[in-house]
Amino acid sequence: MNSFSITLLKGDGIGPEIINQAVRVLNRAAEKYNFKLNFTEAPIGGEAIDKTGVPLPEETVKVCKSSDAVLLGAVGGYKWDNLPGGKRPEAGLLGIRASLGLYANLRPAIVFEPLKSASPLKPEIIGDSLDIMVVRELTGGIYFGKRGRTVQDGVNAAFDTEMYTEKEVERIARKAFEIARARRGKVTSVDKANVLESSRLWREIVTKVSKDYPDITIEHMYVDNAAMQLIRNPRQFDVILTSNMFGDILSDEASMISGSIGMLASASLSDSGPGLYEPIHGSAPDIAGQNIANPLATILSAAMMLRFSLGIPHVADEIERVVKDTLKTARTPDIWAEGYRKVTTDEMGELIASAI
Ligand code: NAD
């Protein structure tokens, strides 16, 4: 029987509530599909500050590194809001991403058919359903480039530099092509090659890598056009491959198409170590402890973990199918509508687990 070790970073606010439901679903999936999961909990964020004085204890990093995958809830809350930057809960999040060398960020933007009315786009634009994967480079580009303040012609000035190496572009491109291979077989690489030299290198390398994936359709698109096309005709996209800054903006745009923050999962991957899986929402301190948070973003993140880190995509497919089915009858308050059963966080977890 296959056995996997999973680190749980429950974090703060609704973090523990939503992770508990993901664990419930994972345990049921393990029982049904005959694999074993060993969970280890470690503190991060506010919880870690209270216990150890720092948002990311070394022991937490060690435990994460020695596991097959990491599932994270969320960090942050009012209690720690007045701490200085590096001591805040969010520093734990940036720290664990850096420690694990996570250079590929995967953000699916999915509109499940039963939730079509939650999307701000017209139903005819969405069609039956929508499923886009944004693959964003996470550790290079302008957010990590040379920056500074200067004085030019007697006036204050500032600069940030976009730089990519061939190696950085190649590895994220390969990730995107491999992901597309398990989906609908199309990669749209988004850049600004009509203006930026770094984008011209990006396009050159992506084109070169594409030769190794003749079964995948490659298309290049300028970022301004991509921003428009996501709203005008999002169904043309399968995998969107892009740089750190463009991905930051486009993944938020794409995720809004789904219309519900409680539904959005994410994965961050490295080459060889464990991946990190987390919902894109925060710790929602305004609803923490009330058993009303939507656990589906976390459950869908757990499904991504089964697909990308544990190599059991058929189990991920099953969880996603059950989530879609369950939405036809039951909803947590954030996505509730007339005619549906209103359920708690626990009940939603139980409904998904029992339907597997
Ligand atoms: P948030 O995502 O926590 O909440 C925004 C709004 O969405 C709130 O009204 C909240 O109740 C609602 N919401 C979020 N997730 C939900 C869910 N699963 N079910 C139902 N409703 C949900 O963003 P925020 O309010 O800006 O930040 C709150 C805290 O979270 C801050 O301390 C912030 O720094 C932190 N944060 C953490 C992460 C992370 O851990 N990855 C990401 C963003 C924000």
Boltz pocket constraint, residues with backbone or C-beta under 6 A from the ligand:
constraints:
  - pocket:
      binder: B
      contacts: [[A, 14], [A, 73], [A, 74], [A, 75], [A, 76], [A, 77], [A, 78], [A, 90], [A, 93], [A, 261], [A, 262], [A, 278], [A, 279], [A, 280], [A, 281], [A, 282], [A, 283], [A, 284], [A, 285], [A, 286], [A, 287], [A, 292], [A, 293], [A, 294], [A, 295], [A, 297], [A, 334]]
      max_distance: 6.0
